[in-house]
């Protein structure tokens, strides 16, 4: 599961070390007996710190600066 989710969250591009850090973080999260999906999502979206200390930071860094796709609703409003 962690391998699949790593590719889904980070895509296949990027440095292998970042994928390894994300995979390790996901493995630790999935192994928790009280795993909470909403808590995991919150941790991914609000991750701070260094990638060495918090693998979830890799998700934020992987998507930092990506262009927001056009929203068809906004075009209709103009």
C-alpha positions as CSV (number, residue, x, y, z in Angstrom):
1,X,0.0,0.0,0.0
2,X,2.7,2.5,0.9
3,X,4.4,2.0,-2.5
4,X,1.2,2.7,-4.4
5,X,0.3,5.7,-2.3
6,X,3.8,7.1,-2.6
7,X,3.4,7.1,-6.4
8,X,-0.1,8.6,-6.2
9,X,1.0,11.4,-3.9
10,X,4.3,12.3,-5.4
11,X,4.0,10.9,-9.0
12,X,7.0,9.0,-10.4
13,X,9.2,12.1,-10.8
14,X,11.6,13.5,-8.3
15,X,14.5,12.2,-6.3
16,X,14.4,8.7,-5.0
17,X,15.3,9.9,-1.5
18,X,12.0,11.8,-1.2
19,X,10.0,8.8,-2.4
20,X,11.8,6.7,0.2
21,X,11.0,9.2,3.0
22,X,7.4,9.4,2.0
23,X,7.1,5.6,1.7
24,X,8.6,5.2,5.2
25,X,6.2,7.8,6.7
26,X,3.2,6.1,5.0
27,X,4.3,2.7,6.3
28,X,4.5,4.1,9.8
29,X,1.0,5.6,9.5
30,X,-0.6,2.5,8.0
31,X,0.9,0.3,10.8
32,X,-0.8,2.4,13.5
33,X,-3.7,0.5,15.1
34,X,-5.7,3.7,15.4
35,X,-5.0,4.9,11.8
36,X,-7.2,7.8,11.0
37,X,-7.6,8.8,7.4
38,X,-8.7,12.3,8.1
39,X,-5.7,12.8,10.4
40,X,-3.3,11.5,7.8
41,X,-4.8,13.8,5.2
42,X,-4.4,16.8,7.6
43,X,-0.8,15.8,8.3
44,X,0.0,15.7,4.6
45,X,-1.6,19.0,3.8
46,X,-0.2,20.9,6.8
47,X,3.2,19.1,7.1
48,X,6.1,21.3,8.3
49,X,9.7,20.7,9.1
50,X,12.5,18.9,7.4
51,X,11.9,15.9,5.1
52,X,14.4,13.9,7.2
53,X,12.2,14.4,10.3
54,X,8.8,14.4,8.7
55,X,8.2,12.4,5.5
56,X,4.8,14.0,4.9
57,X,6.7,17.3,4.0
58,X,7.6,15.6,0.7
59,X,3.9,15.9,-0.4
60,X,3.9,19.6,0.1
61,X,7.3,20.1,-1.6
62,X,6.3,17.9,-4.5
63,X,3.3,20.2,-5.3
64,X,4.7,23.5,-4.3
65,X,4.4,26.1,-7.0
66,X,2.2,23.9,-9.3
67,X,-0.2,26.0,-11.5
68,X,-3.8,25.7,-10.5
69,X,-5.8,24.3,-13.4
70,X,-8.4,26.4,-15.0
71,X,-11.8,26.3,-13.3
72,X,-14.6,26.2,-15.9
73,X,-17.0,27.9,-13.4
74,X,-14.8,31.0,-13.2
75,X,-14.7,31.3,-17.0
76,X,-18.5,31.3,-17.1
77,X,-18.7,34.0,-14.4
78,X,-16.6,36.4,-16.4
